[in-house]
């Protein structure tokens, strides 16, 4: 590909951008692509006459379509467990069913940081500003727990902010508290799919060599994954995430969700319009790069269920009704 970029008379920087953007893994070593491009641009290689012609312009993001067969092939590389919810529960460092919306936030953000909570996706006005303290009062206001003022459910801004309103130069300097000027740490990225079947999508997510901090449902058909990035700046965040957008979109991912200033569903809240909870499935404040499918079980759900049934027989009837 580097040779074809040279043959098409593209600048070396453009060749690096295109090749990195088309990769389905991180370059290893970090300068892998740059080294390959430098080598190719000093060679005299020419494409064979019968070979495929080089497309001078990349396919636009709008042209990239979800390919269900590719996602299915990825998902089938592993043997899926009988129940993904139980699988994640057994491997989650923090018990999902012991968390509400605010304790979820307190585990992912540092003392002094502020997290914006919204009950309207398009608005710039948060319904709550959650300031993380040590210790933290994790009592959730009933209105938020019940799904907001309008029945649409609850969102949170995935990266912490300073809680202040700043001019947004990308929107005619209109002031906002949910633009990149307000963000104090470019720590997370949100990965989600509104197209892929949930079981196939989660089988793909479980294989990612990524730092997964949380997995939770939207209260609808999609599942959100919070990936830890820990970028020092917005530019560094973009450099880490931009190469993933094209391959992820082909696999059913929402490329629009991969932005540094992104709202995501807040687990632990009711979503009235869907008559369902935004459920937390997995929570790890300090994740590693190990794929989730390779993580060892930390506890046995079967043993926990047996213990809970023994302690409270009536609880068994309640659980059976919600399985």
One Martini backbone bead per residue (centre of mass of N, CA, C, O) as a GRO file, in nm:
protein
  323
    1UNK     BB    1   0.058   0.063  -0.020
    2UNK     BB    2   0.300   0.250  -0.010
    3UNK     BB    3   0.375   0.212  -0.308
    4UNK     BB    4   0.105   0.321  -0.426
    5UNK     BB    5   0.128   0.603  -0.307
    6UNK     BB    6   0.383   0.678  -0.461
    7UNK     BB    7   0.265   0.626  -0.748
    8UNK     BB    8   0.032   0.857  -0.682
    9UNK     BB    9   0.181   1.109  -0.553
   10UNK     BB   10   0.181   1.105  -0.250
   11UNK     BB   11   0.233   1.205   0.040
   12UNK     BB   12   0.367   1.068   0.314
   13UNK     BB   13   0.152   1.165   0.519
   14UNK     BB   14  -0.090   1.046   0.358
   15UNK     BB   15   0.002   0.752   0.366
   16UNK     BB   16  -0.002   0.721   0.671
   17UNK     BB   17  -0.302   0.790   0.713
   18UNK     BB   18  -0.428   0.564   0.534
   19UNK     BB   19  -0.298   0.315   0.660
   20UNK     BB   20  -0.384   0.361   0.952
   21UNK     BB   21  -0.697   0.380   0.884
   22UNK     BB   22  -0.696   0.061   0.767
   23UNK     BB   23  -0.635  -0.057   1.032
   24UNK     BB   24  -0.716  -0.329   1.283
   25UNK     BB   25  -0.460  -0.220   1.435
   26UNK     BB   26  -0.194  -0.140   1.607
   27UNK     BB   27   0.099  -0.027   1.569
   28UNK     BB   28   0.390  -0.268   1.553
   29UNK     BB   29   0.547  -0.059   1.608
   30UNK     BB   30   0.471   0.275   1.621
   31UNK     BB   31   0.669   0.314   1.343
   32UNK     BB   32   0.576   0.117   1.117
   33UNK     BB   33   0.449   0.299   0.895
   34UNK     BB   34   0.673   0.506   0.859
   35UNK     BB   35   0.891   0.303   0.774
   36UNK     BB   36   0.744   0.187   0.525
   37UNK     BB   37   0.716   0.454   0.371
   38UNK     BB   38   1.012   0.535   0.355
   39UNK     BB   39   1.098   0.284   0.196
   40UNK     BB   40   0.906   0.314  -0.049
   41UNK     BB   41   1.002   0.619  -0.129
   42UNK     BB   42   1.305   0.476  -0.199
   43UNK     BB   43   1.192   0.329  -0.432
   44UNK     BB   44   1.112   0.158  -0.774
   45UNK     BB   45   0.835   0.069  -0.769
   46UNK     BB   46   0.586  -0.103  -0.978
   47UNK     BB   47   0.294  -0.170  -1.094
   48UNK     BB   48   0.126  -0.402  -1.232
   49UNK     BB   49  -0.072  -0.416  -1.512
   50UNK     BB   50  -0.280  -0.639  -1.370
   51UNK     BB   51  -0.338  -0.478  -1.145
   52UNK     BB   52  -0.476  -0.290  -0.925
   53UNK     BB   53  -0.595   0.007  -0.902
   54UNK     BB   54  -0.538   0.310  -0.765
   55UNK     BB   55  -0.715   0.497  -0.542
   56UNK     BB   56  -0.682   0.838  -0.502
   57UNK     BB   57  -0.951   0.822  -0.334
   58UNK     BB   58  -1.105   0.783  -0.058
   59UNK     BB   59  -1.342   0.655   0.109
   60UNK     BB   60  -1.600   0.772   0.243
   61UNK     BB   61  -1.773   0.748   0.530
   62UNK     BB   62  -2.056   0.735   0.387
   63UNK     BB   63  -1.975   0.474   0.202
   64UNK     BB   64  -1.958   0.309   0.446
   65UNK     BB   65  -2.067  -0.020   0.517
   66UNK     BB   66  -2.230  -0.255   0.670
   67UNK     BB   67  -2.087  -0.591   0.735
   68UNK     BB   68  -2.224  -0.870   0.863
   69UNK     BB   69  -2.015  -1.091   0.775
   70UNK     BB   70  -1.769  -0.974   0.922
   71UNK     BB   71  -1.883  -0.977   1.207
   72UNK     BB   72  -1.952  -1.279   1.217
   73UNK     BB   73  -1.661  -1.378   1.175
   74UNK     BB   74  -1.553  -1.251   1.433
   75UNK     BB   75  -1.750  -1.384   1.641
   76UNK     BB   76  -1.669  -1.694   1.549
   77UNK     BB   77  -1.379  -1.708   1.692
   78UNK     BB   78  -1.565  -1.769   1.931
   79UNK     BB   79  -1.705  -1.905   2.223
   80UNK     BB   80  -1.994  -1.844   2.342
   81UNK     BB   81  -2.164  -1.792   2.600
   82UNK     BB   82  -2.471  -1.843   2.732
   83UNK     BB   83  -2.420  -1.566   2.912
   84UNK     BB   84  -2.303  -1.248   2.903
   85UNK     BB   85  -2.395  -1.128   3.171
   86UNK     BB   86  -2.259  -1.347   3.347
   87UNK     BB   87  -1.975  -1.324   3.238
   88UNK     BB   88  -1.926  -1.027   3.332
   89UNK     BB   89  -1.996  -1.058   3.631
   90UNK     BB   90  -1.755  -1.262   3.695
   91UNK     BB   91  -1.527  -1.025   3.579
   92UNK     BB   92  -1.608  -0.791   3.755
   93UNK     BB   93  -1.455  -0.593   3.986
   94UNK     BB   94  -1.738  -0.459   3.985
   95UNK     BB   95  -2.047  -0.485   4.093
   96UNK     BB   96  -2.317  -0.410   3.906
   97UNK     BB   97  -2.556  -0.459   4.133
   98UNK     BB   98  -2.397  -0.229   4.332
   99UNK     BB   99  -2.485  -0.005   4.124
  100UNK     BB  100  -2.534   0.320   4.052
  101UNK     BB  101  -2.508   0.603   3.881
  102UNK     BB  102  -2.305   0.747   4.091
  103UNK     BB  103  -2.112   0.507   4.155
  104UNK     BB  104  -2.018   0.479   3.870
  105UNK     BB  105  -1.883   0.759   3.856
  106UNK     BB  106  -1.693   0.730   4.112
  107UNK     BB  107  -1.516   0.493   3.962
  108UNK     BB  108  -1.421   0.684   3.690
  109UNK     BB  109  -1.363   0.938   3.872
  110UNK     BB  110  -1.211   1.203   4.014
  111UNK     BB  111  -1.156   1.401   4.255
  112UNK     BB  112  -1.312   1.710   4.135
  113UNK     BB  113  -1.468   1.605   3.919
  114UNK     BB  114  -1.700   1.659   3.638
  115UNK     BB  115  -2.034   1.542   3.553
  116UNK     BB  116  -2.256   1.540   3.294
  117UNK     BB  117  -2.619   1.549   3.297
  118UNK     BB  118  -2.885   1.422   3.080
  119UNK     BB  119  -3.242   1.438   2.931
  120UNK     BB  120  -3.122   1.574   2.661
  121UNK     BB  121  -2.932   1.532   2.389
  122UNK     BB  122  -2.928   1.837   2.246
  123UNK     BB  123  -2.857   1.983   2.489
  124UNK     BB  124  -2.660   2.226   2.695
  125UNK     BB  125  -2.836   2.152   2.952
  126UNK     BB  126  -2.795   2.023   3.240
  127UNK     BB  127  -2.959   1.841   3.499
  128UNK     BB  128  -2.659   1.768   3.607
  129UNK     BB  129  -2.375   1.806   3.839
  130UNK     BB  130  -2.120   1.580   3.908
  131UNK     BB  131  -1.929   1.575   4.199
  132UNK     BB  132  -1.639   1.435   4.291
  133UNK     BB  133  -1.588   1.267   4.599
  134UNK     BB  134  -1.412   1.210   4.930
  135UNK     BB  135  -1.653   1.099   4.993
  136UNK     BB  136  -1.961   0.990   4.828
  137UNK     BB  137  -2.277   1.092   4.739
  138UNK     BB  138  -2.490   0.830   4.585
  139UNK     BB  139  -2.751   0.979   4.564
  140UNK     BB  140  -3.022   0.961   4.349
  141UNK     BB  141  -3.227   1.136   4.189
  142UNK     BB  142  -3.540   1.044   4.107
  143UNK     BB  143  -3.558   1.177   3.824
  144UNK     BB  144  -3.308   1.028   3.709
  145UNK     BB  145  -3.381   0.732   3.776
  146UNK     BB  146  -3.667   0.767   3.605
  147UNK     BB  147  -3.565   0.932   3.317
  148UNK     BB  148  -3.663   1.213   3.351
  149UNK     BB  149  -3.881   1.466   3.225
  150UNK     BB  150  -3.942   1.307   2.916
  151UNK     BB  151  -3.874   0.983   2.888
  152UNK     BB  152  -3.561   0.935   2.747
  153UNK     BB  153  -3.361   0.934   2.961
  154UNK     BB  154  -3.000   0.903   3.034
  155UNK     BB  155  -2.706   1.107   3.020
  156UNK     BB  156  -2.343   1.126   2.974
  157UNK     BB  157  -2.040   1.271   2.984
  158UNK     BB  158  -1.753   1.087   2.927
  159UNK     BB  159  -1.600   1.351   2.995
  160UNK     BB  160  -1.465   1.564   3.194
  161UNK     BB  161  -1.531   1.883   3.351
  162UNK     BB  162  -1.540   2.230   3.468
  163UNK     BB  163  -1.850   2.353   3.443
  164UNK     BB  164  -1.804   2.555   3.215
  165UNK     BB  165  -1.850   2.827   2.994
  166UNK     BB  166  -1.761   2.825   2.642
  167UNK     BB  167  -1.641   2.914   2.357
  168UNK     BB  168  -1.728   2.786   2.027
  169UNK     BB  169  -1.547   2.799   1.732
  170UNK     BB  170  -1.739   2.578   1.569
  171UNK     BB  171  -2.005   2.779   1.679
  172UNK     BB  172  -1.967   3.093   1.675
  173UNK     BB  173  -1.897   3.118   1.990
  174UNK     BB  174  -2.086   2.949   2.134
  175UNK     BB  175  -2.182   2.870   2.435
  176UNK     BB  176  -2.044   2.590   2.636
  177UNK     BB  177  -2.027   2.280   2.849
  178UNK     BB  178  -1.999   2.053   2.581
  179UNK     BB  179  -1.703   2.111   2.497
  180UNK     BB  180  -1.363   2.083   2.461
  181UNK     BB  181  -1.308   2.337   2.646
  182UNK     BB  182  -1.428   2.176   2.913
  183UNK     BB  183  -1.231   1.956   2.906
  184UNK     BB  184  -0.999   1.786   3.142
  185UNK     BB  185  -1.023   1.477   3.014
  186UNK     BB  186  -0.909   1.238   2.764
  187UNK     BB  187  -1.013   0.922   2.862
  188UNK     BB  188  -1.265   0.854   2.670
  189UNK     BB  189  -1.456   0.614   2.474
  190UNK     BB  190  -1.735   0.541   2.255
  191UNK     BB  191  -1.884   0.221   2.190
  192UNK     BB  192  -2.126   0.156   1.923
  193UNK     BB  193  -2.444  -0.010   1.809
  194UNK     BB  194  -2.747   0.008   1.590
  195UNK     BB  195  -2.717  -0.259   1.387
  196UNK     BB  196  -2.614  -0.481   1.550
  197UNK     BB  197  -2.638  -0.757   1.700
  198UNK     BB  198  -2.581  -0.795   2.027
  199UNK     BB  199  -2.435  -1.079   2.036
  200UNK     BB  200  -2.232  -1.016   1.806
  201UNK     BB  201  -2.109  -0.754   1.913
  202UNK     BB  202  -2.008  -0.862   2.193
  203UNK     BB  203  -1.814  -1.074   2.068
  204UNK     BB  204  -1.630  -0.860   1.947
  205UNK     BB  205  -1.564  -0.688   2.199
  206UNK     BB  206  -1.434  -0.932   2.365
  207UNK     BB  207  -1.168  -0.926   2.153
  208UNK     BB  208  -1.054  -0.664   2.229
  209UNK     BB  209  -0.743  -0.485   2.262
  210UNK     BB  210  -0.881  -0.322   2.523
  211UNK     BB  211  -0.976  -0.067   2.758
  212UNK     BB  212  -1.233  -0.177   2.951
  213UNK     BB  213  -1.451  -0.009   3.178
  214UNK     BB  214  -1.745  -0.043   3.029
  215UNK     BB  215  -2.075  -0.207   3.024
  216UNK     BB  216  -2.391  -0.108   2.864
  217UNK     BB  217  -2.711  -0.041   2.826
  218UNK     BB  218  -2.970   0.166   2.666
  219UNK     BB  219  -3.268   0.024   2.690
  220UNK     BB  220  -3.234  -0.107   2.420
  221UNK     BB  221  -3.042  -0.253   2.158
  222UNK     BB  222  -2.788  -0.125   2.263
  223UNK     BB  223  -2.427  -0.127   2.333
  224UNK     BB  224  -2.204   0.014   2.561
  225UNK     BB  225  -1.853   0.120   2.540
  226UNK     BB  226  -1.589   0.201   2.765
  227UNK     BB  227  -1.290   0.348   2.667
  228UNK     BB  228  -0.958   0.370   2.753
  229UNK     BB  229  -0.712   0.632   2.667
  230UNK     BB  230  -0.541   0.868   2.797
  231UNK     BB  231  -0.521   1.154   2.678
  232UNK     BB  232  -0.360   1.465   2.685
  233UNK     BB  233  -0.516   1.541   2.416
  234UNK     BB  234  -0.717   1.590   2.154
  235UNK     BB  235  -0.509   1.509   1.937
  236UNK     BB  236  -0.436   1.239   2.068
  237UNK     BB  237  -0.716   1.120   2.060
  238UNK     BB  238  -0.752   1.133   1.752
  239UNK     BB  239  -0.499   0.956   1.685
  240UNK     BB  240  -0.622   0.696   1.826
  241UNK     BB  241  -0.925   0.688   1.684
  242UNK     BB  242  -0.935   0.744   1.375
  243UNK     BB  243  -0.829   0.455   1.268
  244UNK     BB  244  -1.108   0.306   1.373
  245UNK     BB  245  -1.362   0.407   1.216
  246UNK     BB  246  -1.372   0.242   0.952
  247UNK     BB  247  -1.363  -0.054   1.054
  248UNK     BB  248  -1.604  -0.019   1.254
  249UNK     BB  249  -1.824   0.055   1.050
  250UNK     BB  250  -1.811  -0.215   0.891
  251UNK     BB  251  -1.892  -0.367   1.180
  252UNK     BB  252  -2.129  -0.147   1.303
  253UNK     BB  253  -2.022   0.104   1.401
  254UNK     BB  254  -2.037   0.428   1.547
  255UNK     BB  255  -1.858   0.690   1.429
  256UNK     BB  256  -2.005   0.931   1.580
  257UNK     BB  257  -1.932   0.825   1.876
  258UNK     BB  258  -1.621   0.887   1.804
  259UNK     BB  259  -1.591   1.126   2.037
  260UNK     BB  260  -1.463   1.336   2.283
  261UNK     BB  261  -1.771   1.461   2.286
  262UNK     BB  262  -1.981   1.228   2.451
  263UNK     BB  263  -2.277   1.078   2.477
  264UNK     BB  264  -2.408   0.848   2.726
  265UNK     BB  265  -2.551   0.611   2.881
  266UNK     BB  266  -2.681   0.588   3.209
  267UNK     BB  267  -2.646   0.371   3.435
  268UNK     BB  268  -2.932   0.310   3.651
  269UNK     BB  269  -3.161   0.391   3.450
  270UNK     BB  270  -3.460   0.475   3.329
  271UNK     BB  271  -3.649   0.398   3.013
  272UNK     BB  272  -3.959   0.475   2.934
  273UNK     BB  273  -3.987   0.440   2.617
  274UNK     BB  274  -3.877   0.119   2.668
  275UNK     BB  275  -3.927  -0.017   2.938
  276UNK     BB  276  -3.619   0.017   3.056
  277UNK     BB  277  -3.298  -0.044   3.155
  278UNK     BB  278  -2.981   0.092   3.216
  279UNK     BB  279  -2.744  -0.157   3.214
  280UNK     BB  280  -2.498  -0.290   3.405
  281UNK     BB  281  -2.229  -0.533   3.319
  282UNK     BB  282  -1.943  -0.365   3.346
  283UNK     BB  283  -1.663  -0.284   3.588
  284UNK     BB  284  -1.335  -0.108   3.527
  285UNK     BB  285  -1.119   0.133   3.642
  286UNK     BB  286  -0.846  -0.072   3.567
  287UNK     BB  287  -0.771  -0.152   3.273
  288UNK     BB  288  -0.666  -0.370   3.030
  289UNK     BB  289  -0.563  -0.516   2.713
  290UNK     BB  290  -0.723  -0.751   2.768
  291UNK     BB  291  -0.939  -0.950   2.659
  292UNK     BB  292  -1.235  -1.044   2.794
  293UNK     BB  293  -1.226  -1.351   2.705
  294UNK     BB  294  -0.942  -1.388   2.889
  295UNK     BB  295  -1.069  -1.355   3.151
  296UNK     BB  296  -1.100  -1.435   3.466
  297UNK     BB  297  -1.283  -1.549   3.710
  298UNK     BB  298  -1.386  -1.397   4.029
  299UNK     BB  299  -1.671  -1.544   4.021
  300UNK     BB  300  -1.971  -1.722   4.101
  301UNK     BB  301  -2.295  -1.713   4.012
  302UNK     BB  302  -2.406  -1.979   4.118
  303UNK     BB  303  -2.309  -1.939   4.412
  304UNK     BB  304  -2.456  -1.671   4.461
  305UNK     BB  305  -2.744  -1.770   4.408
  306UNK     BB  306  -2.744  -1.986   4.628
  307UNK     BB  307  -2.694  -1.791   4.865
  308UNK     BB  308  -2.938  -1.600   4.822
  309UNK     BB  309  -3.160  -1.816   4.844
  310UNK     BB  310  -3.089  -1.900   5.135
  311UNK     BB  311  -3.134  -1.615   5.267
  312UNK     BB  312  -3.380  -1.549   5.034
  313UNK     BB  313  -3.643  -1.707   4.906
  314UNK     BB  314  -3.809  -1.464   4.777
  315UNK     BB  315  -3.590  -1.371   4.578
  316UNK     BB  316  -3.619  -1.597   4.371
  317UNK     BB  317  -3.893  -1.503   4.254
  318UNK     BB  318  -3.794  -1.226   4.158
  319UNK     BB  319  -3.568  -1.323   3.965
  320UNK     BB  320  -3.740  -1.500   3.778
  321UNK     BB  321  -3.911  -1.248   3.672
  322UNK     BB  322  -3.613  -1.102   3.556
  323UNK     BB  323  -3.453  -1.299   3.347
   0.00000   0.00000   0.00000
